[in-house]
Amino acid sequence: MRKFKLLINGKLVSGGARLDVINPATEEVLVEAPRADRAQLNEAIAAAKAAFPAWGTSGKGMRAKILESSPCVQGGVAPGPEIGRQYPINRPRSLVKIFSAAS
């Protein structure tokens, strides 16, 4: 299973905890997502507030370059479209139970 990290202030960090991302139709764990603790959340908010003025005045070409050079994109840690093909989400668990009971 791929391990994802948080991008906080330009650095990839492990979360303070992990969170299972579950397919609601099968209840299969698709991936473990990092979950920020309070300190990480505060650090991320502070970094975003500090970066916002420059980000807001940069053009879309510059923003695209910044995003493309992100450690998440370069390191392959961001989930791509393959996650949807690899783990198709069919129906919510509640509907699966209803249809299963009707069969």
Secondary structure, DSSP 4 states (H G I P E B T S, - for coil): --B--EEETTEEE--SEEEEEE-TTT--EEEEEEE--HHHHHHHHHHHHHHHHHHHHS-HHHHHHHHHT-HHHHTT-S--THHHHHS---S-HHHHHHHHHH-
